[in-house]
């Protein structure tokens, strides 16, 4: 059925008719209360009811922002938009007093007619939303559950836009990737082939407004007609091991997260909390959405192998919204690839063996291109394909790649209409740097616009940040940003911004931390940092998908708006006020 469907709407109807009593989604309560469940038949009925309201009040092609809490209502709202041929716009709920309102930027860009939410959220928890977005027509995803659905006769076409997936904005303002029904089905089929499991159970805590949470979990399980078990991002952040317990309880076979989540599980590991946990059911643990660290994978495997986690389950992957979600990964049962290369070579965008043990750096392979897709490493200036020993920009082409950004012709041309010498089709520029070795394995080394260039040598910020965070346990993992600045004389310098754990903020210890960071950077990279700013936990600028906003951090530092911890020493004196920058789901309490 999956290969014959022209849209997810057809699949929803198919499973509702052929598997009416099978549970499609389970939402696990944060505090151990009863789980909420939804069968395929119930899901289909609820979706058609809300879709009927959208069809009555609007028309095909209208946009609808999803301002629903994390849970089953969000899924109903999203699928209702698809059934009504309304373009869904998944979106993070704006903070009540947030300074940076990404939601307003998205609404201003796509100009929606509808906002889908719930009575509980709008009338009790977040009444401010009605005033903030007063020009929208509100539709409630939890309304009229007992009403009789009205089935539409006009189904979406394969080429129709299903939804807008807004990019995270780690480099620039968010842009709406236009995902068609054909594009999302193509990528879901690619994922099905590499996972290679018959109707596995999916487990996810990832935000539903994020492409990895929505597409790789919620829609993928719908695509193959299997169960998806959800817990909230807040539940994971408070108790990371709850994620692993849900995998154990529901025998989850497919579940994944960004790199930081695996580190967080290790840092919160307590043998007593894991005494009865069996992870042998976990067959596909994808690690994606941010730079993948070899140390993270090693620590996770070492910690959880005694609980049945297999190293073969770890699946480093690479994806981007412009390619729907997944662009490369390894197949199930294959061991992930780790390679040792020269750090000096990487600084010159070359891949070669390390000259000494000090020069050695481990890089993790992110799998190979998917069926129906092509990938190439390109010199973006000349348009020439580079060899296996050279690092360049990753280009991708395939049926899963979007046709462009909503209402942004210039950005569409720049990103989606790139050309490679000797090849006829358009290519998508990812903005990511990497190389493909002789076996076809893809390795990611960084982002073009974030590479730190000092004295003509290239340094990847996540490598520097990892070095900093390895210096002392007080320096929070995935809580740092490294970037280059240029002074008035044209001299280049390195700035480090790093979060400090709440438990270690004694003023007397901060100068020693800074000294140790300086020493580690000099030893590892032969760079003297211009400035090191220590900040409070949870105040580093991040996108709604948890990616570090190095460009924004640099801008705040340049403007003098980046506020650090007070340090009473001869080296520095900074205010103790906390930054008010919006923080995403990767910050913890």
C-alpha positions in Angstrom: 0.0 0.0 0.0 2.8 2.5 0.9 4.3 2.5 -2.5 1.0 3.0 -4.3 -0.3 5.9 -2.1 -0.2 9.4 -3.6 -0.4 11.1 -0.2 -0.4 10.4 3.6 -4.2 11.0 3.5 -4.6 7.8 1.5 -2.5 5.9 3.9 -4.5 7.3 6.9 -7.7 6.1 5.3 -6.2 2.7 4.4 -5.0 1.9 7.9 -8.2 3.3 9.4 -10.2 0.8 7.3 -7.9 -2.2 7.4 -6.5 -1.9 11.0 -9.3 0.0 12.8 -8.6 -1.4 16.3 -4.8 -1.4 16.2 -3.2 1.4 18.3 -1.5 4.0 16.2 -0.1 6.3 18.8 0.5 6.3 22.6 1.4 9.4 24.5 3.1 8.6 27.9 2.3 11.0 30.7 5.1 13.0 32.1 4.7 11.9 35.7 3.8 8.3 35.3 0.0 8.7 34.9 -2.1 6.7 32.5 -1.0 6.8 28.9 -3.3 8.3 26.2 -3.9 6.0 23.2 -5.4 6.4 19.7 -6.3 3.6 17.3 -6.0 4.0 13.6 -9.8 4.2 13.3 -10.1 6.8 16.0 -7.3 8.8 14.5 -8.9 8.8 11.1 -12.3 9.9 12.5 -10.9 12.7 14.5 -8.8 13.9 11.6 -11.7 14.0 9.2 -13.8 16.0 11.7 -11.3 18.8 12.0 -10.5 18.6 8.3 -14.2 19.2 7.6 -14.1 22.4 9.6 -11.1 23.6 7.7 -12.8 22.9 4.4 -15.9 24.7 5.4 -14.1 27.8 6.5 -11.2 28.0 4.0 -9.9 26.7 0.8 -7.1 24.5 -0.6 -3.7 26.2 -0.3 -4.5 28.2 2.8 -1.8 28.0 5.5 -2.4 26.9 9.1 0.1 27.2 11.9 0.0 24.5 14.5 0.0 25.9 18.0 -0.8 22.7 19.8 0.9 21.2 22.8 3.1 18.2 22.3 0.8 15.2 22.0 -2.0 13.5 20.1 -3.9 16.7 19.3 -0.8 18.0 17.4 -0.9 14.9 15.2 -4.6 15.2 14.6 -4.2 18.9 13.7 -1.4 18.2 11.3 -3.1 15.4 9.5 -6.4 17.4 9.4 -4.6 20.1 7.4 -3.4 17.5 4.9 -6.9 16.0 4.5 -8.3 19.5 3.9 -5.5 20.4 1.5 -4.5 23.2 3.8 -0.7 23.7 4.1 0.3 22.8 7.6 3.0 24.9 9.4 4.4 23.0 12.4 5.7 25.5 14.9 7.2 25.8 18.4 4.9 27.4 20.9 6.3 30.9 21.6 7.5 31.6 25.1 5.1 33.8 27.0 7.7 36.5 27.6 10.3 35.5 25.0 12.5 38.2 23.6 13.1 36.5 20.2 9.7 35.5 18.8 10.5 33.1 16.1 6.7 32.3 15.8 6.0 35.9 14.7 8.7 35.7 12.0 7.2 32.4 10.7 3.7 33.8 10.7 4.8 37.0 8.9 6.5 34.8 6.3 3.8 32.3 5.5 0.8 34.5 6.2 -1.5 31.8 7.6 -5.3 31.9 7.7 -5.8 29.4 10.5 -4.2 28.5 13.8 -4.9 25.1 15.2 -4.7 24.6 19.0 -6.7 23.1 21.9 -9.3 24.6 24.2 -7.1 23.8 27.2 -4.1 25.6 25.9 -5.8 28.7 24.5 -8.4 29.3 27.2 -6.5 28.2 30.3 -2.8 27.9 29.8 -1.9 30.4 27.1 -4.7 33.0 26.7 -1.9 35.4 25.6 -1.8 33.7 22.2 -5.2 35.0 21.2 -4.1 38.5 21.7 -0.6 38.1 20.2 -2.0 36.5 17.0 -5.4 38.1 16.9 -5.7 38.1 13.1 -5.9 34.3 12.8 -8.9 32.1 12.7 -8.7 29.6 15.5 -9.6 25.9 15.0 -9.6 23.5 17.9 -8.1 20.0 17.4 -9.9 18.6 20.5 -13.4 19.7 19.5 -16.5 17.7 18.5 -14.9 14.3 19.1 -18.3 12.7 18.8 -19.4 14.4 15.6 -19.8 12.5 12.4 -17.0 13.1 10.0 -17.6 14.3 6.4 -15.3 12.6 4.0 -13.8 14.7 1.3 -13.9 13.6 -2.3 -11.0 15.6 -3.5 -7.7 14.1 -2.2 -4.4 15.9 -2.3 -2.3 15.4 -5.4 1.3 14.1 -5.2 2.7 17.5 -6.3 0.7 19.5 -3.8 2.5 21.2 -0.9 1.8 19.2 2.2 3.5 21.4 4.8 6.1 24.0 5.4 9.0 22.8 7.5 10.8 25.9 8.7 14.6 25.7 9.0 16.1 26.0 12.4 17.7 29.4 11.7 21.2 28.4 13.1 22.8 30.6 10.4 20.1 33.0 9.2 16.4 33.7 9.6 14.1 30.7 9.4 12.9 29.8 5.9 9.9 27.6 5.0 10.9 24.5 3.1 8.0 23.5 0.8 7.5 19.7 1.4 5.2 18.1 -1.2 3.2 14.9 -0.7 5.5 13.2 -3.2 8.6 14.4 -1.5 7.6 13.2 2.0 6.4 9.8 0.7 9.7 9.4 -1.2 11.8 10.1 2.0 9.6 7.9 4.1 10.2 5.0 1.6 13.9 5.7 1.8 13.8 5.4 5.6 11.7 2.2 5.4 14.3 0.6 3.2 17.3 1.4 5.5 15.5 0.6 8.7 14.5 -2.7 7.1 12.1 -3.9 9.9 8.6 -5.1 9.6 6.3 -2.6 11.4 8.7 -1.7 14.2 7.6 0.2 17.3 8.9 3.8 17.2 9.7 5.7 20.4 10.3 9.5 20.4 10.5 12.4 22.8 11.6 14.8 20.0 9.5 18.0 19.5 6.7 17.4 16.9 7.4 20.8 15.2 10.9 19.5 14.4 11.4 17.5 11.2 13.1 14.6 13.0 10.4 14.3 15.5 7.5 14.7 13.1 8.7 12.9 9.9 11.2 10.3 11.1 8.9 9.1 13.9 5.2 10.2 13.7 4.8 10.1 9.9 7.2 7.1 9.5 5.1 4.9 11.8 2.0 6.0 9.9 3.7 5.2 6.6 4.3 1.6 7.6 1.2 1.2 9.8 3.0 0.6 13.1 2.9 1.9 16.6 4.6 5.2 17.7 5.1 5.9 21.4 5.6 9.5 22.4 6.8 11.2 25.6 7.3 14.9 25.9 10.6 16.8 25.4 10.2 18.2 28.9 9.9 14.7 30.4 13.1 13.7 28.7 15.0 16.8 29.8 13.9 16.3 33.4 14.6 12.6 33.4 16.6 11.4 30.4 16.5 7.8 31.5 12.7 7.9 31.1 13.4 7.7 27.4 15.2 4.4 27.8 12.5 3.1 30.1 9.8 3.7 27.5 11.9 1.9 24.9 12.1 -1.0 27.4 8.4 -0.9 28.3 7.1 -0.8 24.8 9.9 -2.8 23.2 10.8 0.1 20.9 13.0 -0.9 17.9 13.5 2.5 16.3 14.4 5.6 18.3 16.9 8.4 18.0 17.9 11.9 18.9 20.6 14.5 18.5 24.1 13.8 19.9 23.6 15.7 23.1 20.7 13.4 24.2 23.0 10.4 24.3 25.5 12.3 26.4 22.8 13.4 28.7 21.7 9.8 29.3 25.3 8.9 30.2 25.7 11.9 32.6 22.4 11.0 34.4 23.1 7.2 34.5 22.5 5.6 37.9 22.7 1.7 38.1 19.7 1.5 40.4 17.5 3.4 37.9 18.5 1.0 35.1 18.5 -2.3 37.1 15.5 -3.8 35.2 16.0 -2.1 31.8 16.6 -4.3 28.8 17.6 -2.4 25.6 18.2 -5.5 23.4 15.0 -4.5 21.5 16.5 -1.3 20.3 17.7 -2.1 16.7 18.0 1.3 15.1 19.3 4.2 17.2 19.7 7.1 14.9 22.0 10.0 15.9 21.5 13.1 13.8 20.7 16.8 13.7 24.0 18.1 15.2 27.7 17.2 15.0 28.2 13.6 16.1 31.1 13.1 18.5 33.1 9.8 18.6 33.5 10.1 22.4 29.7 10.4 22.8 29.1 7.1 21.0 31.8 5.3 22.9 30.5 6.5 26.2 27.0 5.5 25.4 27.9 2.1 24.2 30.1 1.4 27.2 27.4 2.6 29.7 24.4 0.8 28.2 25.9 -2.3 26.7 25.4 -4.1 30.0 21.7 -3.4 29.6 21.5 -5.0 26.2 22.3 -2.1 23.9 24.2 -3.3 20.8 26.9 -1.3 19.1 25.3 -2.3 15.8 22.2 -0.4 16.8 24.0 2.9 16.8 23.2 4.6 13.5 25.0 8.0 12.9 22.9 9.8 10.2 22.8 13.1 8.3 19.7 15.0 7.3 18.3 18.4 6.5 14.9 20.0 6.1 15.7 20.8 2.4 15.8 17.0 1.7 12.6 16.4 3.8 14.5 14.9 6.7 17.0 12.1 6.0 19.8 12.3 3.5 22.2 9.5 4.6 22.5 6.7 7.1 23.8 3.2 7.4 21.6 0.1 7.0 20.5 -2.0 9.9 22.9 -4.6 11.3 25.9 -2.7 9.7 28.5 -1.4 12.2 29.0 2.4 12.1 32.2 3.6 10.7 34.9 5.5 12.6 38.0 6.9 10.9 41.2 8.4 12.3 42.5 11.3 10.2 45.0 14.1 10.5 43.8 17.2 12.4 46.3 19.3 10.5 44.9 17.9 7.3 41.3 18.9 8.3 42.5 22.4 8.9 43.5 22.6 5.3 40.4 20.8 4.0 42.3 17.7 3.2 41.8 14.1 4.3 44.9 12.1 5.2 46.3 9.8 7.8 47.5 11.4 11.1 51.3 12.0 11.2 51.5 11.5 14.9 49.2 10.4 17.8 48.9 14.1 18.7 47.7 14.9 15.2 45.0 12.2 15.3 41.3 13.0 15.2 38.4 10.6 15.1 35.5 11.3 12.6 32.3 9.4 12.4 30.7 8.2 9.2 27.1 9.2 8.6 26.3 6.4 6.2 25.7 6.5 2.4 23.3 8.2 0.1 19.8 6.7 -0.1 18.1 4.9 -3.0 16.8 7.6 -5.4 19.2 10.2 -4.2 22.6 11.5 -5.3 25.3 13.2 -3.1 28.5 14.9 -4.2 31.3 16.9 -2.5 31.8 20.1 -4.5 34.1 23.1 -4.7 31.2 25.6 -4.5 33.2 28.3 -6.3 34.2 26.3 -9.3 31.3 23.8 -9.3 33.7 20.9 -9.7 33.3 17.6 -7.9 36.1 16.9 -5.4 37.9 13.6 -4.7 37.9 11.3 -1.7 40.8 13.2 -0.1 39.2 16.6 -0.3 36.7 18.4 1.9 34.0 20.5 0.2 30.4 21.5 0.3 27.8 18.6 0.3 25.4 18.8 -2.6 22.3 16.6 -2.7 19.8 15.8 -5.4 16.7 13.5 -5.4 13.0 13.1 -5.4 13.0 13.8 -1.6 14.6 17.3 -2.1 12.2 20.2 -2.0 11.6 22.6 -4.9 12.4 25.6 -2.7 11.5 28.0 0.1 8.1 29.5 0.5 7.9 33.0 -1.0 11.6 33.4 -1.3 12.8 33.2 -4.9 16.3 34.5 -4.2 17.0 32.0 -1.5 15.4 29.2 -3.6 17.7 29.9 -6.5 20.8 30.1 -4.3 20.1 26.8 -2.4 18.1 24.6 -4.8 19.3 25.5 -8.2 23.0 24.9 -7.9 24.9 23.3 -10.7 27.8 20.9 -11.0 30.0 20.8 -14.0 29.1 18.0 -16.4 25.7 17.2 -14.8 22.4 18.5 -16.0 20.1 18.5 -13.0 19.8 21.1 -10.3 21.4 20.4 -6.9 20.6 21.5 -3.4 23.5 23.2 -1.6 23.4 22.1 2.0 25.9 24.6 3.5 27.6 21.7 5.2 31.2 20.6 4.7 32.4 17.1 4.5 33.9 14.3 2.4 32.9 11.0 0.8 35.6 8.3 1.1 36.4 5.6 -1.4 33.6 3.3 -0.1 30.9 6.0 -0.4 30.7 6.8 3.3 29.8 10.4 4.1 31.6 12.3 6.9 30.5 15.7 8.1 33.2 18.2 9.2 31.3 21.4 9.8 29.2 24.3 8.3 30.7 26.7 5.7 29.6 29.9 7.4 30.8 28.7 10.9 34.3 27.6 10.1 36.8 29.5 12.2 39.6 30.8 10.0 42.7 32.1 11.9 46.1 32.8 10.1 44.7 31.1 7.0 44.0 27.8 8.8 40.5 26.3 9.1 39.2 25.1 12.5 35.8 23.5 13.0 33.9 25.1 15.9 32.4 21.9 17.3 35.9 20.4 17.6 37.1 23.4 19.6 34.0 23.3 21.7 34.5 19.6 22.4 38.1 20.3 23.5 36.8 23.0 25.9 34.1 20.8 27.4 36.6 18.0 27.9 38.7 20.3 30.1 36.5 20.1 33.2 33.2 18.5 34.2 32.0 22.0 35.3 31.8 23.0 31.6 28.5 21.9 30.2 28.4 19.6 27.3 26.8 21.0 24.1 26.7 24.4 25.9 29.5 26.3 24.2 30.1 28.3 21.0 33.5 29.0 19.4 33.7 31.7 16.7 36.3 34.0 15.0 36.3 37.8 15.3 38.4 40.5 13.6 39.6 43.6 15.4 40.0 47.1 14.0 43.5 46.3 12.8 42.4 43.3 10.9 43.8 40.8 13.3 41.8 37.5 13.7 41.0 36.1 17.1 39.1 33.3 18.7 36.3 33.8 21.2 34.9 31.1 23.4 31.5 31.3 25.1 30.8 28.4 27.5 28.0 27.5 29.9 29.0 26.5 33.4 27.1 23.9 35.4 24.9 25.3 38.2 26.6 23.2 40.8 30.0 24.8 40.2 29.8 28.5 40.1 32.0 29.6 42.9 33.6 32.9 41.9 37.0 31.7 43.1 36.9 28.7 40.7 36.1 30.7 37.5 39.5 32.2 36.8 41.0 28.7 37.1 38.5 27.3 34.6 39.4 30.1 32.2 43.1 29.3 32.6 42.5 25.6 31.9 40.5 26.4 28.8 43.2 28.7 27.5 45.8 26.0 28.1 43.8 23.3 26.4 43.2 25.4 23.3 46.9 26.3 23.0 48.0 22.7 23.4 45.4 21.3 20.9 45.3 24.0 18.3 48.2 26.4 19.0 45.7 29.3 19.3 45.6 31.9 22.0 42.0 32.7 22.7 41.1 36.4 22.5 38.4 36.1 25.1 36.6 33.4 27.1 33.2 34.1 28.4 31.6 31.9 31.0 27.8 32.0 31.1 25.0 30.5 33.1 23.4 27.2 32.3 20.6 27.4 29.7 21.6 30.9 28.4 23.5 30.0 25.2 21.5 31.0 22.1 20.0 27.9 20.4 17.5 27.3 17.7 14.1 25.7 18.3 15.7 22.4 17.3 18.5 22.7 19.8 21.3 23.7 17.4 23.9 26.2 18.7 23.4 29.7 17.2 27.0 30.6 16.8 26.3 33.5 14.5 23.8 35.0 16.9 26.2 34.4 19.8 29.0 36.2 17.9 26.6 39.1 17.2 25.6 39.4 20.8 29.3 39.4 21.8 30.2 42.0 19.2 27.3 44.2 20.5 28.4 43.8 24.1 25.0 42.1 24.9 26.4 38.8 25.9 26.3 38.7 29.7 28.6 36.4 31.6 29.2 35.3 35.2 30.9 37.7 37.6 34.6 37.0 37.9 36.6 38.9 40.5 40.1 38.6 39.1 42.7 40.8 37.3 41.7 39.3 34.0 38.1 40.1 33.7 35.0 41.5 35.4 31.6 40.8 34.1 28.0 41.4 35.2 26.2 38.5 36.8 22.9 39.1 35.1 21.6 36.1 33.1 21.1 36.3 29.4 17.5 36.4 28.2 18.1 34.7 24.9 15.5 32.0 24.0 16.7 28.5 24.7 15.4 25.4 23.0 14.7 21.9 24.2 18.3 20.9 24.7 18.7 23.0 27.9 18.1 21.3 31.2 16.8 22.3 34.6 
